[in-house]
Amino acid sequence: MRPRAVGILLNDHHEVLLILRRKAGREYATLPGGGIEGGETPAQACAREFLEEVNLIVEVGPPVFRLQARGDDDHYFQVSYRSGEMRLGDGPDAPPHSEDNHYDPQWVSVDRLEDVNFVPSELRDVVRGLARANPLPHTLSASGSSESPRRGTTES
């Protein structure tokens, strides 16, 4: 498998952005991310994947986890919201969407990660640790109030 880059985006409502997936009859939740293309750094791939998958521009922060198992080489980064309205990406490189290959970006409470089939499961503790350890940066909304990206919030 080719190396992947994945981002962990938390908001100030103690939620993490997950992609709820249905693929080949299996339902699970995963973080936004995907394959690293030739000439890209893992951080560049992470930013590109966020735009393609959930229509968000993010600032890629430090690497927080690396999973090298079962032939995988996955780089996980903490990311910060910069702009965009969260929705399923629709560009030419957006993930394919069909009845048997369904993507649904959703904010999920960090406290409810046990309630979803979150893969890889090794990341639950990483996400919880980031949520506990880091005061989250805010963005300025169009109205001038301080808030994080939640269900369609955009930055001006």
N, C-alpha and C positions, 0 to 999 in steps of 0.2 A: 504494500500500500504506500501511496505517496504521503509525505508529511502533511499534517494539518495544522491550522492556526485557529484558535477558538478564543472568544471573548466572554468575560463575565461582567455584565452590566447590572449594577444595583441601583435602586432609587431610594429616596428618603422615606419611603413607606415600608421599608424592610422587605422589599420584593426583588426578585431576580428575573431578568428577561429570559424566558425559555421558548423553545420551538416545540410545540406539541406535535408529534408526528404519528402518522398512521402509514405504515409501509409494509407491504406483503402480509397483511393481516395482523401485524404487530403494532401495538400502541406504546409509545414511550415519549419522554421529554428529554431534550438535549439543549445545549447552549449553542448560540449562533456561531458558525464557523465552517471551514471547509479546507480544501486542498491548497497547498502552497504551489503557485505556478513558477515556472522557470524564470529566474532573474528577480524574484520577489524575496524579501525578507519575511520571516514569520509575522512580524508586526504589520508590514504592508498588507499581507494576505488577510490578516484579521480585520483591518479597516475595510478592505474591499468586500469581504464576506458580509460584514454588517450592512453595508450599503445594498448589496445584492439581495440579501435574505430578508432584511427588515426595514430597508429604506432609511437607515439612520447613519449620520456621520458621527463617528466617535473618535476620540483621542485615545490611542493605545498607550497604556501605561506599562508598568513593569511586568515581566513574566512572573507568574505566581505558582505554576505547576507544570511539570512535563511528564507525560505518560508514555513510557516506552515498554509496551507489553503486547503480546499476541501479534507482533509484526507492525504495531502502530508506533508512530512518533508524533505525538500531539503536543503542541505548544499552547499553553493557556495564559492569557493576559487579563489583567484588570483593565477595563476600559471606562471612559467617562463620556457621557452624552455631550454632543456639541450642537447638532441641529437635525431636523427632520421630523416627520410625522410617522410614528411607528405603524407599519402595515406590511403586509407581505410584499416583498420586492417584486417588480414587474419588468425589469430591464432584460436585455437579451441573455444575460447569464443568470437570471433568476432561477430558483429551483423549480423543476417540473412539478406540476400540480394536477392530480387526477383523483378519481375516487379511491384508488388503491395506493396513492402516494400523496398524502395530504400534509400540508404545513400550516400551523396556526400559531403565530407569535402571541405569547401571553405573559403578563406579569404574574408571578407565583410567589406567594409569601415564603420567605426563607424558612419559616417555622412549619411549612407544609411540604417540604421536600420529601418527607417520608411517604406522603400521600400520592405521589406521582412516581411512575416508573422512570426515574431519573438515571440516565446513562451518560458517562460511566458513573457508577455508584460511588467510586472513590472520590468524586468531586463534591459530594454533599458536605463533607467536613471543611473542604477548602472554601466553598461558598459561605458556609456559616461563619468561618473564621474571618473572612473578609468583611462580612456584614457587621460583626462585632467589633473588629479592630479599627475600622476606618470611618471617620466622619466623612460623609459623602459630599462631594462638591455640588453646589446648586447651579442652576442656570437661570438666566433672566428671561422671563416670558415676555410676550408682546405687551401684556398689560402692565409690565414693570414689577410684578410680584415675583418672589423667589420660589421656584419649584423645580422639581426634577422631571425627566421625561416620563409621563404616565399617560397611557391611553390617548395619544394624539397631541400631547403638549408639544409645542414647537418653540424654538428660539428665534428671536428676530435679529 
